[in-house]
Amino acid sequence: MRVHNKQELYSRRKKLRTEATPQEAMIWGRLRKNKLGYRFRRQQSIGWYIVDFYCPEKKLAIEIDGSQHIANKEYDTRRTEFLNLRGVSVLRFWDSEVDENIDGVVRKILISLSTCP
């Protein structure tokens, strides 16, 4: 059974990439082309969930959350549990955190990359 990048989610993943938030674009600028020493993918599906960024080598998912996630806390919890059960660590940042301290966000990502198996 295919778990990553299900064909059924291709058009949704593509739409999410073309409609990236400004904060996702900022983070992608720091992650793309192995800038942190690891390859990342944008809008990677794992099961029926789509994560903003994914490092397959470290099994690390990065999520950039906007205000809509305040109301979807239970969904996000279920989603994180699903990913964790598949060995994927999830690192979450608020949009405002990216806007106000992108260098700090990148430092936290680097720390997570260094501590992931």
Secondary structure, DSSP 8 states (H G I E B T S, - for coil): ---BS-GGGHHHHHHHHHT--HHHHHHHHHHGGGTTSS--EEEEEETTEEEEEEETTTTEEEEEE-THHHHTHHHHHHHHHHHHHTT-EEEEEEHHHHHH-HHHHHHHHHHHHHH--
